Each structure stands twice: as C-alpha cells, then as structure tokens.
Amino acid sequence: MTLTVVTASYAPDFVTFRRLHESVVAHSADDVRHIVVVPDAHASLFRSLGSARLDVRPYSSVLPRRFLQTAWVQTLPGVPRGLRIAAVNVAHPWPPVRGWIMQQVIKLALVSELSDDVALLIDSDVVVVRTLTESAFRAADGTVRLYRRPHGITPAMTRHVAQRTRALELLGIDQVEDDSPDYISAFVSWDPTLVRALIGRISEVRGRGWLETVAACLDLSEYITYGTYVMSIAEPAHRAYVGEQSLCHSHWGQTPLTIETARPFVDAMRPDDLAVHVQSNSSTDEDVLRFIAEAAGR
C-alpha cells in the first residue's frame, strides 16, 4: 500500500511550496514521497530545496514533446500579467494552452502514470498540520476516499456550473447529479486506476486523445470531472468511501487574514482536519501565515 503526495506549482509559489513540503516531511512516514511538477524553467529552483523526499518533475517529463512551453512569453516587456499562456500544442496550436488548464492537464497526466494506491493532491498554499496516513484516504477494501460535498454548487456559482457542464460533455453524460455536489478542494485524494479510466473515457467520448481535448479547454475543473466520473460512470464499489469534509480547513477568497482574524480561523478547525489552507491570492502577510501554521499544529 502506497501514498504519494502530488503538487503542481511554479516559481511565484516557491515560498509557500517550501512550507508545504516541510510540513509533508514532518507529518508523514519516510516512504511517502512528494512529487512536484513545475515548468522546466523553474525546476532548478525547486531542486534547490535539496530534499531527499522531494521528486521534482519538469513539465517535459510528463507531457509529449509536441507541447512547447511558452512561459518565457510572460517575461517579455509589455506583455500583460494576466496573459498566462503556458504552452502550445504544435499538433493543434489553437487555442494555446492556458496556465490554469496546464495545471489540470499536468495533474491528470502525472497521476495516470502512478503505480501508487493513493495520490494525494495538495495545493502549494496548504500546510499539513497532522499526521498523513494512507488509512485516512483508503478503506480496508481498497476504495480511495472521494471528497464530495452535497449541494455544494448553487446556480449562482456560474463558473462551477460551467465547469460541471464541461465535465458532463467530456464524459458523455446527460444528467446532472440530483444533489449538485462540489468536488473542489485544495486537498484531494485520487485513485490512479480511476484516473486512467477517466482519461480513457474522455478519449472514447470525444474521438481523439484526451490530452488534445483537455488542453484545448478554456476552463475546466479536474476535481469536478474526476468526481463526476467516479459517481456516474465508475463501478459502484468505487463509491464506498465518500466524505463530505475535505479534511483541510480553508480560507478562500481575496480578503487577507490578520493576526486578529487568524485566531478564530484556527479555532474553527475540525478535529479531523489534517491540513490548513489560506488561498494565495488572499495576500495574507507571511507573518500571519507562519502564525497559522504554528497555531494549527499545536
């Protein structure tokens, strides 16, 4: 039985990723490896951490050569900061692969290649504060835990609704789940065998390789797509271990936490939460993030 932690990251998140990796090492067994996948140009920075538990994978080790990385474009004078084109698929150059979509592609591609029993996908801005064990994510019968929050997507959540619609199209499903569940978290466990089946399903439904299909999307949620596949297409036995709690206490949104607001945030953690997450675009001060990590781990 094996558990592997997977993170997709890049240089602007290096400081938060370093804190995440240190927390993974501190709260997991020595045989739990942490794989981080980053643009080729950022690989040397992440390797500078010099951790024996860290496996740094550049994009080129995961994607076919026809995907040409274009991160250097953002460094040119006059290029808008919001223009995040990560790659061009020379076989299908339009549309180019957006940075957000590239991270979805990378996660699916990497996990599909794993022989491990459980892949635990953790965002860079998460800190593990309690012990990670495979038993938290895999039942005795081998079923991998699926985070699924019923009634988590409302009609007002237009982007989530669009991402769910896209997942249904990719999977060839007509009917939305009755309780409109959400599957998105910064801390999610996947079964690699189901990921392989998922991408096979996308290729079958769309009539071309899953990579070309997903890379051409303008928006997508890999978590909604995976969860929808498990609940709607996979064998029912794979639905035996479903949890409504993400096991990660999160602060979403763009409002920064302060020391004053961080204290009640930490106090609100559930006893079964294994990690804490403050979304990076909240612009929370580094001193506050350190306080949260220390206070949540007590």
HUFENGI-V508815 format. One line per field, one symbol per residue. phi: phi as a letter, one per 30 degrees, with the letter a starting at -180 (. if undefined). psi: psi as a letter, one per 40 degrees, with the letter a starting at -180 (. if undefined). burial: I if it has 9 or more other ideal C-beta (glycine too) atoms within 8 Angstrom, else O. Layout:
phi: ???
psi: ???
burial: ???
//
This chain:
phi: .bbbcbbcbaeecddddedededdddbbddddcccccbeedcdddddddicdcccccdeddccdddccdbededdddidedddcccabdddbdbddddeddeddddddddddcdcddbccdbddccbdbbdcbdddbbdddjdddcdbcehdcceddddeddddddddddcicccdeechdcbdadabcbceddddddddddddddiaedddddddddaacddddddddddcbdeeddcdbcbdcdibdcccjcdddcedddddddddddecdcabbbedddhdddddddeddddddd
psi: hihhhhhhaideedddddddddddddfiidehihhhhiideedddddedfheehhhhideediidehhifdddeeihehidegghdihhddgehiihiddddddddddddddeieidhhhhhidfihheihhiddeehideehhhhhhhifehidegdddddddddddddefhdhihdegiiehieghhihddddddddddddddeeiiddddddeidiihddddddddddddiiddeeeghieieehhihiaehiiiddeddddddeiideheiihhhdeefhiddddddddddde.
burial: OIIIIIIIIOIOIIOIIIIIIOIIIOIIOOOIIIIIIIIIOIIOIIOOOOOOIIOIIIIOOIIOOOIOIIIOIIOOOOIOOOOOIIIIIOOOOOOIIIOOIIIIIIIIIIIIOIOIIIIIIIIIIIIIIIOIOIOIIIOOOOIIIIIIIOOOIOOOOOOIIIIIOIIIOIIOIOOOIOOIIIIOIIIIIIIIOIIIIIIIIIIOIIOOOIIIIIIOIOIIIIIIIIIIIIIIOIOOOIIIIIIOOIIIIIIOOOOIIOOOOIIOIIOOIOOOIIIIIIIOOIOIOOOIIOIIIOIIOO
//
